[in-house]
C-alpha cells in the first residue's frame, strides 16, 4: 500500500501507543501540528496530507476551520478522530462528517481505514483541480471573446489617399490590450485622421477603456465642424487662415478628456495619444500630442529625425485642461513614425530597455518606405526581448509619402498594412 501522509493533531490526549504502532506498521508519513499552527502558519509552511488524525475530545468546529484553510493552500485531508473511552464525543464529529477509529487499533484495520481516507482525499483534490481547470478555461474563453471584440475596434482596412502608404504593427502583451490605433476620414473625406494611443496599464481593464476612448475620439471627430481659424504670422502683421480638420481634432480630444475626467476619474485610467490630421494633397499635418511618446518625422534626405512636440497632457487626468495644436509637413520621401512606449521600453531577459538611443540609431538614414521601417523596428524589439516576457503592448504606425505613388499592398504575415 502506498505511503499515507498523516497530520497528528498535537492536543490532549496523545494517540495511544497501539495506534502509533499501527501507523508505523503501515509506513505512514507522520507530521505533528497544533490547531493554532494549522490556522495561523504561513501558507508555504502548511503540510500537504491525506489524513488529519485528531482525538475525539478536540473541538469539531475548530478542526473543520483548520481543514478549510488547508483546502485553500495545501489540499484538504480527511479528518479521522479516535478515542479509547470518550465514545460520546464522537457524535459531534460524525455529525460534521468526520471519520473515526476505535479500539482495537489493529494494523490491518487501521491501514484499511486510512487507505480509504487517502483515496477519498486524492479524489477530492482531483475534483478541485478539475474545477480549477474548468474555471481557467472559462476565463480564457472569456478573454478570447474579449480579444475578438477588441479586434473589432481596430480597423480591418484603412482609407489611404493616393500617393500615401500606411503600415501598422500591433502586438498585445496579453490577449487584450490597452494600445490602439485608428485611421479614418473626417471633414467630408478631405482629411485623414491618424490616431495611436496607449491606455495606462494593460489587460481587461485597460482594454475596456481603450474601447471607450477610441469610440469617443472617432465619433466626436467625425461629427464636428470642418475648419478652425489659426493665426499665421506675416511680415507687417498677421492674418487668420482656415485649417481644415483642426476643429474635429480639438473637439475630439477635449470632449474625450472632459468625459473621462467627469465620469471615470475614480477608476484611475488615462491614455496618452497622438492624434494627427493629414491634408493628403499638401502633406501638411496638424496634430495634438497628449503626453505621448513624441512621434518621429524622418526626412527623405536622411537628416536626423525630428520629434513632434507634446502639446498637452494625457487624456483623462486633468479636467478642463488646454490642448494646443502642433504642425508638421511631410514632403515626398518623408515618413512619420508613431509608436507606443512598448517599443523603446522593450525589455531583454536581464531587464534592460531597448531605449531611445538604440531606436534612433536604427532609424538613421532615409527610409525607403513605411513597411521596411516597421519591419526593422519590430525585428529589433523581438531580438532585444529574446526569451523574456513581453511586458507591454507594442504598436507602431508608419505614414509614408513616397516620391512616386504605388498601388495597394498587403503584408503577407497578416499585419494590417495598406499602401
Buried (B, 14 or more C-beta within 10 A) or exposed (E): EEEBBBBBBBBEEEBBEBBBBBBEEBEBEBEEBEBEBBBEBEEEEBBBBBBBBBBBEBBBEBBBBBBEBBBEEBBBBBBBBBBBEEEEBBEBBEEBEBBBBBEEBEBEBBBEBBBEBBBBBBEBBEEEEEEEEEEEEEEEEEBEEBBEEBEEBBBEEBBBBEBBBBBBBBBBBBBBBBBBBBBBBBBEEBBBBBBBBBBBBBBBBBBBBBBBBBEBBBEBBBEBEBBBEEEEEEEEEEEEEEBBBBBBBBBBBBBBBBBBBEEBBEEEBBBBBBBBBBBBEEBBBBBBBBBBBBBBBBBBEEEEBBBBEBBBBBBBBBEEBEBEBBBBEBEEBBBBBBBBBBBBBBBBEEEEBBEBEBBBEBBEEEBEBBBBBBBEBBEBBEEBBEEBEBBBBBBBBBBBBBEEEEEEEEBEEEBBBBB
